[in-house]
């Protein structure tokens, strides 16, 4: 038994027959010391509501609760994990609210409900197959500052490097712009393959994203998304060619924004993209 009175994670996985499903992007953490470390990266757990996606057998959930999280609201798509999470809920009466469903389709604010004076932090070991889609969903919210105060998320390291990448690097792309445009992003530490059951083929990392107040002259979000997608969908082409996909002659827009028409997407800074989006 661990200090929360619950069995070790490997025993939980065995008891409930929770063989990880590749189709669900599952790789289960089993080290509660590690999940506790991840939990402590989210600030002010004691006065916060934690939103967790894909808790699986509850490793990170237990790490959050053992480290003082006031409430954890979790969304789990795999019905097999629900009974294991009920055991965690019983051990932490009133502190864990589990919902079975697809996190990509959830209205998080309706699910969480009245928060009172509590902040909301998203902390999750995201399933590999939907991690990027969920991040884009959260970072392209029409209302900013958003409903969450921070994101502390596990990704494949390759994805983490794309989130924090700088211009003129191979990793710099759509995800870099959509995240860094609105938030401060940093990789906190790596997670070795051996920390999971089954071990994935890649190293993972913990990324923390802290939203900033949106500038008064920020471009329209949807316009920026379309612009960035068009530019990076054909990243080897010059912008005078790739931006034709938007259906408007890009040359006057590029000139007005002070951007060379022969530049490529990866050469533009976040500020360049915002300036150009404002022209559109």
GIRAQUI-V542272 format. One record per residue. N is the residue number from 1. PHI is phi as a letter, one per 20 degrees, with the letter a starting at -180 (999 if undefined). NEAR is the number of other ideal C-beta (glycine too) atoms within 10 Angstrom. D_FIRST is the distance of its C-alpha to the first C-alpha in Angstrom with 1 decimal. Layout:
BEGIN
n:N phi:PHI near:NEAR d_first:D_FIRST
n:N phi:PHI near:NEAR d_first:D_FIRST
END
This chain:
BEGIN
n:1 phi:999 near:8 d_first:0.0
n:2 phi:e near:12 d_first:3.8
n:3 phi:f near:8 d_first:6.8
n:4 phi:e near:15 d_first:7.7
n:5 phi:n near:10 d_first:5.4
n:6 phi:d near:20 d_first:5.4
n:7 phi:f near:15 d_first:4.7
n:8 phi:g near:13 d_first:6.3
n:9 phi:f near:23 d_first:9.9
n:10 phi:f near:13 d_first:11.5
n:11 phi:f near:13 d_first:10.0
n:12 phi:f near:24 d_first:11.0
n:13 phi:f near:21 d_first:14.3
n:14 phi:f near:14 d_first:14.9
n:15 phi:g near:13 d_first:14.2
n:16 phi:e near:16 d_first:16.6
n:17 phi:l near:7 d_first:19.0
n:18 phi:e near:20 d_first:19.1
n:19 phi:f near:12 d_first:21.4
n:20 phi:f near:18 d_first:22.8
n:21 phi:d near:12 d_first:26.3
n:22 phi:g near:10 d_first:28.9
n:23 phi:f near:8 d_first:31.1
n:24 phi:e near:18 d_first:28.6
n:25 phi:m near:16 d_first:28.2
n:26 phi:e near:24 d_first:24.4
n:27 phi:b near:23 d_first:22.4
n:28 phi:e near:24 d_first:18.7
n:29 phi:f near:22 d_first:16.9
n:30 phi:c near:18 d_first:13.5
n:31 phi:d near:18 d_first:13.2
n:32 phi:f near:21 d_first:11.8
n:33 phi:f near:7 d_first:13.9
n:34 phi:f near:18 d_first:16.8
n:35 phi:f near:24 d_first:16.4
n:36 phi:f near:16 d_first:16.2
n:37 phi:f near:16 d_first:19.4
n:38 phi:f near:24 d_first:21.0
n:39 phi:g near:25 d_first:20.2
n:40 phi:f near:14 d_first:21.8
n:41 phi:f near:15 d_first:24.9
n:42 phi:e near:21 d_first:25.7
n:43 phi:f near:14 d_first:27.6
n:44 phi:l near:14 d_first:27.2
n:45 phi:g near:21 d_first:23.9
n:46 phi:f near:9 d_first:24.1
n:47 phi:d near:13 d_first:27.4
n:48 phi:c near:23 d_first:27.1
n:49 phi:e near:22 d_first:26.5
n:50 phi:d near:29 d_first:24.7
n:51 phi:d near:25 d_first:26.0
n:52 phi:c near:25 d_first:23.8
n:53 phi:d near:24 d_first:25.2
n:54 phi:m near:25 d_first:23.4
n:55 phi:f near:26 d_first:19.8
n:56 phi:l near:28 d_first:19.0
n:57 phi:f near:31 d_first:15.4
n:58 phi:o near:32 d_first:14.7
n:59 phi:f near:26 d_first:13.7
n:60 phi:f near:28 d_first:16.5
n:61 phi:g near:30 d_first:16.3
n:62 phi:f near:28 d_first:12.9
n:63 phi:f near:24 d_first:14.4
n:64 phi:f near:31 d_first:17.4
n:65 phi:f near:23 d_first:15.9
n:66 phi:f near:18 d_first:13.7
n:67 phi:d near:16 d_first:17.0
n:68 phi:n near:14 d_first:19.0
n:69 phi:g near:25 d_first:20.6
n:70 phi:f near:18 d_first:22.7
n:71 phi:b near:19 d_first:22.7
n:72 phi:d near:28 d_first:21.8
n:73 phi:d near:18 d_first:24.2
n:74 phi:c near:26 d_first:23.3
n:75 phi:d near:22 d_first:25.6
n:76 phi:c near:25 d_first:24.4
n:77 phi:e near:20 d_first:27.0
n:78 phi:e near:18 d_first:25.0
n:79 phi:g near:8 d_first:24.7
n:80 phi:f near:15 d_first:22.0
n:81 phi:e near:25 d_first:19.5
n:82 phi:f near:15 d_first:20.3
n:83 phi:f near:13 d_first:18.1
n:84 phi:f near:25 d_first:14.9
n:85 phi:f near:23 d_first:16.2
n:86 phi:f near:13 d_first:16.8
n:87 phi:f near:17 d_first:13.2
n:88 phi:f near:23 d_first:12.9
n:89 phi:f near:20 d_first:16.2
n:90 phi:f near:11 d_first:15.2
n:91 phi:f near:17 d_first:12.4
n:92 phi:c near:19 d_first:15.2
n:93 phi:g near:7 d_first:18.2
n:94 phi:m near:8 d_first:21.4
n:95 phi:d near:17 d_first:20.1
n:96 phi:c near:25 d_first:19.8
n:97 phi:d near:15 d_first:22.9
n:98 phi:d near:20 d_first:22.7
n:99 phi:c near:13 d_first:26.1
n:100 phi:e near:13 d_first:26.8
n:101 phi:r near:11 d_first:29.7
n:102 phi:e near:11 d_first:31.4
n:103 phi:f near:23 d_first:31.0
n:104 phi:f near:12 d_first:34.4
n:105 phi:d near:9 d_first:36.0
n:106 phi:e near:17 d_first:34.1
n:107 phi:e near:7 d_first:36.0
n:108 phi:f near:19 d_first:33.2
n:109 phi:f near:13 d_first:35.1
n:110 phi:f near:7 d_first:35.7
n:111 phi:f near:14 d_first:32.1
n:112 phi:f near:19 d_first:30.8
n:113 phi:m near:10 d_first:33.6
n:114 phi:f near:5 d_first:34.6
n:115 phi:e near:13 d_first:32.8
n:116 phi:m near:8 d_first:34.6
n:117 phi:e near:5 d_first:34.5
n:118 phi:e near:17 d_first:31.4
n:119 phi:f near:18 d_first:31.7
n:120 phi:d near:19 d_first:30.2
n:121 phi:c near:24 d_first:28.5
n:122 phi:e near:24 d_first:27.8
n:123 phi:c near:29 d_first:24.7
n:124 phi:b near:23 d_first:23.9
n:125 phi:e near:28 d_first:23.2
n:126 phi:f near:25 d_first:26.4
n:127 phi:g near:21 d_first:27.0
n:128 phi:g near:20 d_first:29.5
n:129 phi:e near:12 d_first:32.1
n:130 phi:c near:18 d_first:32.5
n:131 phi:g near:22 d_first:31.5
n:132 phi:f near:17 d_first:35.1
n:133 phi:f near:12 d_first:36.4
n:134 phi:f near:20 d_first:34.0
n:135 phi:f near:22 d_first:34.8
n:136 phi:f near:14 d_first:38.5
n:137 phi:g near:15 d_first:38.1
n:138 phi:f near:20 d_first:36.6
n:139 phi:e near:23 d_first:39.1
n:140 phi:d near:17 d_first:42.2
n:141 phi:g near:15 d_first:41.8
n:142 phi:f near:8 d_first:45.2
n:143 phi:d near:8 d_first:44.3
n:144 phi:b near:17 d_first:43.4
n:145 phi:f near:13 d_first:41.7
n:146 phi:e near:20 d_first:39.0
n:147 phi:f near:17 d_first:36.5
n:148 phi:d near:22 d_first:33.7
n:149 phi:e near:18 d_first:33.7
n:150 phi:b near:21 d_first:31.9
n:151 phi:c near:25 d_first:30.4
n:152 phi:c near:22 d_first:27.5
n:153 phi:c near:24 d_first:27.3
n:154 phi:e near:24 d_first:26.2
n:155 phi:c near:23 d_first:29.2
n:156 phi:g near:19 d_first:30.5
n:157 phi:g near:16 d_first:32.0
n:158 phi:g near:12 d_first:35.5
n:159 phi:f near:21 d_first:35.1
n:160 phi:g near:24 d_first:33.9
n:161 phi:f near:19 d_first:37.0
n:162 phi:f near:20 d_first:39.2
n:163 phi:f near:25 d_first:38.0
n:164 phi:e near:19 d_first:39.0
n:165 phi:f near:20 d_first:42.0
n:166 phi:d near:12 d_first:45.4
n:167 phi:g near:15 d_first:48.8
n:168 phi:m near:11 d_first:50.6
n:169 phi:c near:12 d_first:47.4
n:170 phi:f near:10 d_first:46.4
n:171 phi:f near:16 d_first:43.1
n:172 phi:f near:23 d_first:44.9
n:173 phi:a near:18 d_first:45.4
n:174 phi:g near:19 d_first:45.0
n:175 phi:f near:22 d_first:41.3
n:176 phi:g near:24 d_first:42.2
n:177 phi:f near:27 d_first:45.0
n:178 phi:f near:22 d_first:43.2
n:179 phi:e near:24 d_first:40.3
n:180 phi:f near:21 d_first:42.2
n:181 phi:f near:24 d_first:45.0
n:182 phi:d near:24 d_first:42.9
n:183 phi:b near:20 d_first:40.0
n:184 phi:e near:13 d_first:38.9
n:185 phi:c near:19 d_first:36.7
n:186 phi:b near:12 d_first:34.8
n:187 phi:e near:15 d_first:32.3
n:188 phi:e near:13 d_first:29.6
n:189 phi:a near:11 d_first:27.9
n:190 phi:e near:13 d_first:27.3
n:191 phi:d near:23 d_first:24.2
n:192 phi:f near:11 d_first:24.5
n:193 phi:g near:14 d_first:24.6
n:194 phi:f near:9 d_first:21.8
n:195 phi:f near:19 d_first:19.2
n:196 phi:d near:19 d_first:19.6
n:197 phi:c near:20 d_first:19.4
n:198 phi:f near:12 d_first:22.2
n:199 phi:f near:11 d_first:23.8
n:200 phi:f near:16 d_first:26.7
n:201 phi:e near:8 d_first:30.1
n:202 phi:c near:14 d_first:30.3
n:203 phi:f near:14 d_first:28.8
n:204 phi:d near:25 d_first:27.5
n:205 phi:b near:21 d_first:27.9
n:206 phi:e near:21 d_first:27.1
n:207 phi:d near:24 d_first:30.3
n:208 phi:d near:19 d_first:31.0
n:209 phi:c near:22 d_first:34.0
n:210 phi:d near:14 d_first:35.5
n:211 phi:f near:19 d_first:38.4
n:212 phi:d near:12 d_first:41.7
n:213 phi:f near:9 d_first:44.4
n:214 phi:f near:14 d_first:46.8
n:215 phi:f near:10 d_first:50.2
n:216 phi:f near:5 d_first:53.2
n:217 phi:d near:8 d_first:54.9
n:218 phi:f near:15 d_first:52.0
n:219 phi:f near:18 d_first:53.2
n:220 phi:g near:13 d_first:52.5
n:221 phi:f near:19 d_first:49.0
n:222 phi:f near:11 d_first:50.0
n:223 phi:f near:15 d_first:53.0
n:224 phi:f near:23 d_first:50.9
n:225 phi:g near:18 d_first:48.5
n:226 phi:f near:17 d_first:51.5
n:227 phi:f near:27 d_first:53.1
n:228 phi:f near:23 d_first:50.1
n:229 phi:f near:15 d_first:49.5
n:230 phi:f near:19 d_first:53.1
n:231 phi:f near:26 d_first:53.3
n:232 phi:e near:19 d_first:50.3
n:233 phi:f near:12 d_first:50.9
n:234 phi:c near:16 d_first:53.8
n:235 phi:f near:15 d_first:52.7
n:236 phi:e near:9 d_first:55.2
n:237 phi:e near:15 d_first:58.1
n:238 phi:f near:17 d_first:59.9
n:239 phi:f near:26 d_first:59.2
n:240 phi:f near:16 d_first:62.8
n:241 phi:e near:14 d_first:61.8
n:242 phi:f near:19 d_first:58.1
n:243 phi:e near:25 d_first:58.7
n:244 phi:f near:15 d_first:61.4
n:245 phi:f near:16 d_first:58.7
n:246 phi:e near:16 d_first:58.6
n:247 phi:n near:9 d_first:62.1
n:248 phi:c near:12 d_first:63.8
n:249 phi:g near:11 d_first:65.8
n:250 phi:f near:26 d_first:63.4
n:251 phi:f near:13 d_first:66.2
n:252 phi:f near:10 d_first:67.2
n:253 phi:f near:21 d_first:63.6
n:254 phi:f near:20 d_first:62.8
n:255 phi:f near:12 d_first:65.9
n:256 phi:f near:13 d_first:65.3
n:257 phi:e near:18 d_first:61.8
n:258 phi:m near:10 d_first:63.3
n:259 phi:d near:21 d_first:61.4
n:260 phi:f near:13 d_first:63.1
n:261 phi:f near:14 d_first:63.6
n:262 phi:e near:11 d_first:62.9
n:263 phi:f near:15 d_first:59.4
n:264 phi:d near:18 d_first:56.4
n:265 phi:g near:27 d_first:53.2
n:266 phi:f near:19 d_first:51.1
n:267 phi:e near:16 d_first:53.8
n:268 phi:e near:25 d_first:53.4
n:269 phi:f near:15 d_first:51.3
n:270 phi:g near:18 d_first:49.4
n:271 phi:f near:9 d_first:52.4
n:272 phi:f near:18 d_first:54.7
n:273 phi:f near:24 d_first:52.9
n:274 phi:f near:19 d_first:52.9
n:275 phi:f near:18 d_first:56.6
n:276 phi:f near:25 d_first:57.5
n:277 phi:f near:23 d_first:55.5
n:278 phi:f near:16 d_first:57.5
n:279 phi:f near:18 d_first:60.7
n:280 phi:f near:17 d_first:59.6
END
